[in-house]
Amino acid sequence: MRKLVLVLLCLPLGLLAQQPAELARWEKQAENITIIRDKMGIPHIYGKTDADAVFGLLYVQCEDDFARVEMNYIEKLGRLSEVQGESKLYDDLLIRLVIDAEAAQRDYAKAPAWLKKLCVAFADGINYYLYKNPQVKTALLNRFEPWFPMLWTDGSIGAITTADITMKELAGFYGDASPLVARNINGTSLSAQGIREGLSTEVEPIEEPLPTGSNGFAIAPAKSASGKAMLYINPHVSFYFRPEVHMVSEEGLNAYGAVTWGQFFIYQGFNEYAGWMHTSCYVDAADSYIEKVEKRPYGYAYRYEGKLRPFRTKLITIRYKTATGTAEKNITAYFTHHGPIMAKRNNQLLSMKADNRLLEGVIQCWQRTKVKGLNDFKKTLDLKGNLSNSTVYADRDGNIAYWHGNRIPKRDPSIDWTQPVDGTTKATEWKGYHAINETVHMVNPSNGWLQHCNSTAFQIAGTNSPDPAMFPAYMAPDGDNFRGVNAVRVLSNLAKLDLDALIKAGYDPRLAAFEELIPELVKAFDTQVKPADTLYAWLAGPIAVLRNWNYQVDTASIATTLAVEWGQRLLPSIMRAGPQDGKPLDAVIKTRAYISGTPQREMLQALYLTLQDLTQRYGKWQLAWGGINRFQRISPAIDLQFDDNKTSFPVAFASGTWGMLPSYNSRVFPGTRNRYGVHGNSFICAVEFGDKVRAKALLAGGQSGDPASPHFNDQVEAYSKGQFREVLFYKDDVLRNAERTYKPGR
């Protein structure tokens, strides 16, 4: 018996629950699946059934980067603290408040039979990988369950929405370990965990934002050289957040594109009939409510329609890693019928209402991969399962279309929904959801193109765009940004496009923000600085460089270095300029407000400080952009690592903040002098639809997360230059370019 116990203790934990029948099922299903890795390491998964394709997809994802697959579910389970320590405690609390694991399990239980098969295949593919690779060390999860996909029901990098409530506010409210801390709220005493004496409710200072979102273009046949519709897919996410895959089954599945690690559907991509590109938007899909609280003998209650309702409470236990082992924190969470209490602001409690996971979302994500045209695609939209994104669409029938958001609550349009609303009245309740034909959308505009770059919905087709007066303000509150400005200009000035011209349009090198900022700086120098001034000697040379700049990024450009480094120094002030009304950031309005309201000498002083900083860091300010703006992949770590002494490549792109369409957000890291990219262009693909699909694509870095793989960094140089390759969509092409062919587990 002792020997048996010792043997069991030596086995990986994931194998302890292993049953012979389960293993036999895995082995049998693996026989139905063929994986062909092409010469770039991209997996083409062929299965008899859709479930086979899902099984194979998750198996290859684990082969390529199991750590990222696992970490995404550790996060969605609200268990990051168990791996990363106490600093992630409130990240976990947020997830536990807005994503209910028990509700996810109930959704799985009631899911249609076909979807359950896919969910089982999802779990089986990962668990079979762990069984066949006992050398893999998991961070926490030794077994994956079929209900896990119900935790994360859309593939967006920003799938969680909390209205305007910040993590700082959440931590401030729930941050005290004492279960009863009496404070006066709305004139009454509330027993609420974590309401600290003297807690500041000031808004966090504005920091340089990391531009999020994506670019999507759709080109109608009238603007296409071939007379066929085209789609440009350009998500901007953290590097290596999504791999490139191809899924095929004998049940009608043949989809290609980008899949988020650990999900079983292609999130941004195409099939032989149609393509879809999701872009983040600011559609109001979540609201915060001001709750009026009163103390009663039975506990604390909130007032609604003149009556009192008791809070629902839930004890949440979060385990977290410590230097000596593991500790626990117990938090009593409070809920009204609107949702969880999330914050105290201005001495008022705020609850939050949002749909952060939906069974319909998983169904929609899968069904759109098998659509055969516009009508099919509209049916998937009717599910209203896409929580946080807009969609750019094109198909082989020549249709192009755009929908701004998908699941949009109906509300009283007379209320300002950008601010917390009165929670005591039914007047602020949602009144169902808008039908898709009521939302901001456009199908086949006369100008022949559509674009969305996380900017206003009322410029998606330039002058042919929808009229904002036709829609309630909450439906499309998005402001404009300089990527949107640039996209409209680029697409408006183009005639007939082929795939290469579409890619070139998507890589337009202009930085539209500096077209407005730099002339003001030059004007300030000309009017404010005299040759006798000490400042003149410092600024005359750099101003001459900027005066002659064409506002285009180039690796040899000194002006780009000056502009970006100077712009970053101005950015906090720009973000504070213009209206502070709680509405989504309008970068264009704020930049223009900054220009009109800023003393010219402030711009000059910022340039002087920039020059001093560059000289201190590099010994001179005359620095070519490509000399310090680099792309490098040397480590598999999720927290990216960089080294100036190792090979890197110059990059002629910059942040989307400044209007760069191929967004490339780079930073200087501790121990480095160079800037290295961390976020922006990831999977980029241009698709032309017709009797046969043709596409070109590019992936940041490489397909594999294993430094030992030849596909860890085999796309680094191509990525740095924007050099695309042909997509292998048809099996004959895949076979001609096959590197290896195998079955899961072999």
N, C-alpha and C positions, 0 to 999 in steps of 0.2 A: 504494500500500500504506500509506504514512504517513497519507493522508487517511482510509482505512478504519479504521485503528487509532484515530485521533483521534475519529472518530464513535462507535466502540464504547466508548471511555473516557467519552464524554459520556452514555451511556445508563445508566439505573438498573441496578444490579447484577442485580436480579431478572429483567431482560429478557434478560440475556446468555445465559441457559440456555433462552430461549424457542424452542420448535420450532413450525413451522407446523401440524403435526398436533395438537399440544396446544392451540394457540389455537383451531383449528377445533372441537375437542371442547368447549372452554369456550363458544364462541359458540353452538354447537348446543344445549348444555344450558340456557343462559340463555334460549333461546326457549321452553323448557318451563315457565318459572317466571314467576309474577306476584307482585309485591310491592305490597301496598296499605298505605300509611301512613294511620292514622286521625288524627283532629284533635289527638290527644296525641302524635303521632309514633310510636306503637307499630306495629311491623311485623307484618303478617299475611301469611305466606308461603304461596303456593299452588303446588304442583308436581304434575306427573303421577306421579312416583315419590317414594319416601322420599328417595332420593339427591338428587333435584331440590330437595326441601324443605331438606335439609342444605346444599346448595350455596347456596341463597338465604339461609338463616339466617346462614351465615358471612359472606356478602357484606354483609348489613345490619349485622351486628355490627361489621364493619370500618368501615362508613359511620358508625356511631354512636360508636365509640371504638376505633380500631385500636390505639392505644397500649396499652390495657389487654389487648387480645387478644394482642399481641406480648409484653408483659411477662410474662404468665402462662406462656408457653412458654419465654421466656428463663430464667425461674425453674426450670421443670421440667426443662430441659436442663442445669441447673447452670452457668449462664453469666452470672449477675447481676454478677459481678466485672468482666466485660468492659465493662459499662455503668456500674456504680456505684462501681467501684474496690475497693481491697484490703479495705475494711471488710466486704465481702460474701463474702470468700474461704471462710469456714467455713460459711456458708449454702450455698455451692456444693458444698463437700465433703460436707456432709450429704446433699444430693440425690444426688450421685454414688455415695455409699455405699449408699443405700437405694432408689434408682430406677436400675436398670441400663438404659441406652439400648440396648445390644445385645440384651438380653432383650426390650425393647419391640419392636424390629425383628423378632425371631423370632416374637413373638406376632402381629404383623401378618401375617407370612408364612403362619402356620398358621390365621389367622382364617377363619371361614366366608365364602363368596363374597358373601353379602348384606352382611356387615359391612365387607368390603373396599370394596364400592361406596360405602358411607357414608363411610369414611375417605378414599377418593379424592375424593369430593365435598367433604368438609371442606377438604382441601388446595386443591382447584381453586377453591372459592369465595373463599378468601383470596388465592391467587395471581392470580386473575382481577381481584380488586379492585386489587391492586398494579399489575397491567398497565394497567388502565383509569384509574388515578390516579397517574401518575408523579410528581406534585408531592408525594406523601406521602413523608416522610423516615422510614425505618425506624431503630430504635435499634440493631439488630444483625442481625435475621433478614430476609434478602431473599427467601427462599423457604421455604415450609412443605411438610412431607413428610407422606404419608398415615399414617406410623407414629406421628406425634406424639401422637394421642389415646391410645396405649398407655402413654404416660408418666404420664397423669393419669386414672385410671380410676374415680374417683368425684368428684362435684362439690362436695364439702365444702370449706369455707374452711380446715379443719384436717385435710386428708386424710393428712398425714404423721404417723405415730406412732413414737415412739422409746422406749417403755416409760417409765422415769423418768429417762432420761439427758438431761442438759441440754446446751445449746449451749456453755456455758462449759467443761464437762468435755470435750466433743469438741475444742474449740480447744486446751485444755490438753494433751491427749494428742498431738495431731498438730501442735502449733504450732511445733516447733523445726525449722529447716531442715536441721539435720545429719542425715544418714541413719542414723547409728549413735550412739545415746546410751545408754550402759550404765547400767542401774539394777537394783537388787535387788527382784525381785517374787516373792512367795511363796518367798523363800529362794533364788532362782535368778537368773541374769543374763539380761536380755532386751534384744535389740537392737530397739528400737522408736522410730520417729521421734517426736520431740516430747515425751518424758518428761523434763520439766525438773527440774533440781536445785531443791529448795525450793519446788516448785509447791504452792500451797495447795489442799487438797481440801475446804475448808469449804463448807458449803451457802451459796448466794447469799442475801443478806438479802431478806426478803419485801418486795415492792413492791406498790403498789395494782394488783390485776389488772384487765385489761380484760375485763369479763364477755363470754364467748362463748356461742354456741349459739343457741337459738331457742325459740319457743313453738308448740305444735301442739295444737289442740282438735278432737275429733270428737264430733258430737251425733247421737244416734240419733233415729229418727222419733218415739219416745215423748216426747222432750223438744223436739220441733220443732213450731212453730205450724202448719206446712203438712203435717206428717206425713211429711216427707222428711228424709233424712240430710243433715248439713251438715259442712263441714270449714273450719277456720280455719288459714290458712297465714301464719306470722309468723317468718321467719328474722331473726336478729340477726347482721349482718355489717358489715364496713367499708362505709361509704357508697359507692355506685356500683360495688359489687363484682359485682352482677348486674343485667342489664336484663330487661325484660318483653317477651315474644314470643308469637307464635301460629304454629304450624306445621301445615299441612294437605297431604295428598297423596291421590291416587286409589288408593293402596294401603292405605287404612284408618287413616292417621294424621290425628288432629285434636286436638292437645294445646296447652294454653295455660299459661303460667306464667313462672317465673324460670329463666334459663339463665346459667351462669357464663361470663364472657367467654372465648371461644375453645373452648368445648365444644359438641358438636352435639346434645345431648339436653336436654330440659327437666328440670331437676333437682327443682324443687318446683312442683307444679302439678296439672293435672287434664285429663281428656278428657271426652267426653259420658257415660262410664260410671262413672268412679271418679276419686278424687284422692288424692294422697300428699304428706305433709309430713315431711321429715327433720329430726331434732333430734340434736345431738351428745350422746353419752353416754360413760360411763367404763368400758364393757365392756372387760375385759382382753383385748386382741387383740395384744399385744406383750409380750415378756419379755426381761429382761437375765440373762445367765449369767456366773457367776464361772469364769474359765478358769484352769487350773493350767498354768503355762508352764515348760518346761525347755529348756536349751541342749544341743544335740547337734552332732557334727562337721559335719553337713549343714545346720545352721541351727537355728532355733527351732521347737519343737513344743509341742503342748498334750496333756494327758493325758485320755483318755476310755476308760472301762471297762477300766482297768488297762493300756492300751496308749497309745503315743505316735502322734499324727497330726501331720504337718507343716502349718504355716500355709499357706494360700493367700495369695499377695500380688498386689497390683495397683498398678501405677504410675499415679497420677492426676495429670495436668498441668492446672493451672488458670491460665488467662490472666486478668490483671486490668489495669484501666485505671490509668494513672499520669498525673502532671502533664505528662510529656513524651512519652507514647505508651503502650506496652503492655509489661508484664513477665510472667514466668511463675513459678509455684511448683510444684515437683514433690514429690508426697507419696506415699510408699509406704503403701498401706492393707493391713491385715491382716484375714484372714477365718478363722473356724472353720466347721464345718458348721452351726453355729447361725446365723451371719451375721457382719457386720463387727465388728471390735473398735472400740468407741466411746469408751471412757473408762478411766481408772485412778481407782479409789476405794478408800480404806482399804488402799492398797498391793496392790490386786488388779485384774486386767484384767477388763473387762466387755465381752462381746459382746452383740449384740442380735438377736433373732429377731422378724420381723414380715412381714406380707404388705402391702407398701405400694403395690403395683400388681398388677392381675390382668386378664387377658383377660376373665374372667367378669364383672368389674365393668362393663366397657363394654357387654357384651351385656345385662346386667341393667338398666343405666341406660336403654338404648334400648327394650328389650322392655316395661318397665313403662309407657312412654308409650302403648302400644297395647293395654293390658289391657281386658277387657270385664266384669270382675267379680272377686269375691273369689278364686275358684279360679285364675283367670289370674294374679292378683297373687301368690298363694302359690307358684306355679310360678317366678316370677321370684325370689322369696326363696330358693328351693331352690338357686339358683346360688351363693349365699353370696358375692356379689361386693361387697356394701356394707361397706366396711372400718371405718368410724368412726361410724356413725350408727344411730339408732333411727328408726322409721317410725310415723307416725299416719296412719290410712287411713279413708276413707268412700266409699260407692258408692250408685248409684241403686237398688239392690235393698234399701237400708236397712241395710246392714252397716256397722258401725264396728269398728276393730281397732287394736291397738298391738303392735309387736314391739321388744323392747329389744336392739338390736344385730342382727347378721345373720351374720357370719363369726366364730364363737367357737370357739377351739381347746379340745379336751378335755384335761384335765389331772388329775393326782392331787390330789383336793380336800384331802388332809391337809397339803399344802405351802402355805406362805404365799407366794402369787404377787405380793403387793404389794412384795416385796423381791427383790433379785437371788438367783437360785437356783444350786445346784451344777451346774456344766457338765461335771463329770467322769463323770456317771452317766446311764444311759438312763432312770432313774426320773423325771427332770425333762423328758423329751421330750414333745412334744405327741402325743396319741393320736388323730389325726384331728380332725374338726370336729363340733360338735353338730348334730344334725338340728334343723330349725326348730321342730318341736313340743316339743323339749327346752328351748328357750330361754324366757326370761321373756316372756310374751305374753298378750294377752287379746282375745277376739273377742266382741262384743255383750254387754257387762256389763249386769247388771240395773238399775244406776243410770241408764243411758242417756247417759253421757258418758265421754270419756277425755281425758286431758291429759298432755303432757310438756313440761317447761320446763327440761330439762337437770338434773333433780333425780332423786330416788330412783324406781326402777321400782315401788316398793311403795306408792306413793300415786297411781298413774296413774288409778285409779277411786275415790279416797277410801277409804272403809271396805270397798269391794268389790274392792280390789286383790289381786294375787297374794300368797301367803304366802312370805316370804323363807326360811323353814325348808325349803322344797321345792327349793331351788336351791343349787349350790355358790357359795361366797362370791365367786369370781372372775367369776361370770357377771353380777352386777349390784352392784358395790361402790359405786355412786354414793351420795353423801350428799344431804341435802336442801338446798334454798336457799329464799330468801324469795319468789321468783317462783312456785315450786311451791306453797308455803304459800298464797299469795294465789290462785293458780289453783284449787286445791281448794276454798277458801272461796267464791270467786265462783260456780263452777259448781254447787256443792252447794246454793246458795241461789236458783238460778234455776228458773223453771217453763218454760213454753213459749217457745221462742226463734224469732224470725225473723232474717233476715240482719242487720238493723240492731241487734237486741238482741245478736246474737253479736259483732258488731263492738264494741258498747259494753262487753261483758264483756271482750273482749280489750284494751280501753283503760281498764280499771279504774284509778282514780287513786291508790289507796292504796299507801303505802310501808310494807310489813309489818315491815321490820326496825326502823323507828323506833317502832312500837307497843311494842316491847320495850326499846329503848334510851332513849327520851326519858323515860318514867316514872322510870327509874333516875336520870337526870340531875336531874329535878325533885326527887326524894327526896333526892339528895345536897345540893342547894341548901337544901332545907328543914331538913335535919339538921346540915349542916356550916357554913353561912354565917350569921353573925349580922349584924343591921343595923349594928353598930359596925365590922364588918370593912371594910377597903378594898375587898375583892373584891365586897362587896354592891352598891356603887354601879355597878360595871361589869355585874353579872350580873342584877340584879333585873328590868330591862326585858326583856332577851332571854328570861329564864326565864318571865316572864308571857306572852310571845308563844307560847312553846313549850308552856306549860301548857294553853293554850286551843286548841291546834292539833288538827284532826281527822285528822291524818296523811295528808291528801290533797294531791296536787300541784295547784297553780294558778298561773297566771302572775302573779297579784296577791299571792301568798303570801310574806310575809317569813319565816314559820316554815320554809318549804321551803328557802330560801336558808341560813338558820342551820343547819338539820339536815344538809343535804348537805355544806356546808363543814366543819362540826364532825365529821360522820361520816367524811369523807375523812381528817381528821387522826387519828382513832382507828383507821382501818382496818389499818395495819401491826400494831398491837398485837392487834387482833381476829384477824387471820390467824395470829398466833403463839400464840393461846390454844387451849386444849383439846388433844386428843391429837396428837402429832407422829409418827404411825405409818406415814407413807408412803401412807396411803390417800387416795382422792380427797377434796378439800376438802368438808367439810360446813359451810356457812356458818351454818346455824342452830345447830348444836352449838357452833361456835366463838364465836358471838355470845353465847350463853347462858353459856359458860364464862368469857368475858371479863367479863360482867356480875357473875357470882358471885365472880370472883377478883380484881377490880380495886378498889383503894382509891377510894372515892367522890371524893376530892379530885382524882384524876387526870382524871376526866371534867370536873370544873369547871375545872381548869387548861386543858384542851384547848379548852373553850368560851371562856375568857378569851383564849387565843392566837388563836382564830378571830375574835373580835371585833376584836382589835388588827389582824389581817391585813386584814380587810374595811375597817376604818377607814382603814388606810394606803393601800389600793388604790383605794377609792371615796370616801373622805371621811366615810363613815357606815356603820353596820351595818344600818340599816333599808332593806333592798334587796328589792324585789319580784323573785321568781324569774324572771319573764319579762323583767325589765329587764336581766339579765346572762346568762340562758340562751337562746342564740339559734341560729337555723338560717340558714345562708348558703351560697350556691354562686356563686362569682365566678371560679373558675379551673378549667381542665381538668386541672391537674397531679394526678398520682396521689398525691403528697404534698400534702395539702390545704392551701390558703392562705386566710387570713381578713383582714378589714380592718374595724375599728370604724367607719370613715367611710363605708362602703358599706352598701347596703340589707341588712337582715337582719330576721328575724321571731322574735317571742317563742315559746317552746316550753314547754308545760305538762307535760313528761315529765322523768324523771330516770333515773339508771343502774339497770339491773336488779339491781345489787348490793343495793339497798335494797328489792327486791320489786316494782319497777315492771314491769308486764307489757309495756307498749310501751316497751321499754328505749331510752334515749337517753343515750349517753355523751358528755359534753361536757368540754372542756378550755379553759384559758387558754393562749394561744400567745404566743411572743415578739412584743412590739409590740401586743398586744391587752389590753384590760381585760375585755371580755366573754368568756364561755365559749361555745365553738362546738362543735356536734355533729360527731362523726367516725365513730360506730359505733352500731349498734342496729337499730331497725326499718328495713327496706330495702324489699323488695317485700312488701306485706301484702295478703292476699286472703281473702275469705269466700265460700264456694261452697255452693250448695244444689243437690242432685241430684234429678232427677225425669225425667219424659218429656222435658223440656227443662232444660238447665243454666242456672242464673242465678248470677251472681257479681258482686261489687263488689271493687275493688282500689285500691291507692294505691302510688306509687313515690317513693322519696326523690329530691327535686330535679327530675328530668326524665329522659327517655329518652336524649337525646343528650349526648355529651361535648364537643360543639363549642359554645363560647360564642356563636358567630354564629347558632346555630340557635334558633328560637323555643321549642324543646323542651329547651333546656339547663336552664332553671329554671322552667318553667311549672307545675310541681307543688310548688314550694317552699312557697308559702303554704298550699296544701291539706294538704301533709304536716305543717306546723307545727301545724295545727288538727285533724288526723285526719279530714279530709273525703274520703270515698271517692267513686268514680265507678263507673258501670255498666261491666262488662266486655263488650266486643263479641266474642261467640263465634261467632255465626251470620253467614254471609256477607251476607245481606240487611242486617243491622245494620251490618256493616263497610262495605258500599257506601254506605249512607245517611250514614255519618260519615267518608267517605274524604276525605283531604286531597290525596293524589296517588297515582297508580297507574303502575307502571313495571316494566321488566324489568332484571335485573342488568346493569350496564354502560351503561345508557341514562339 
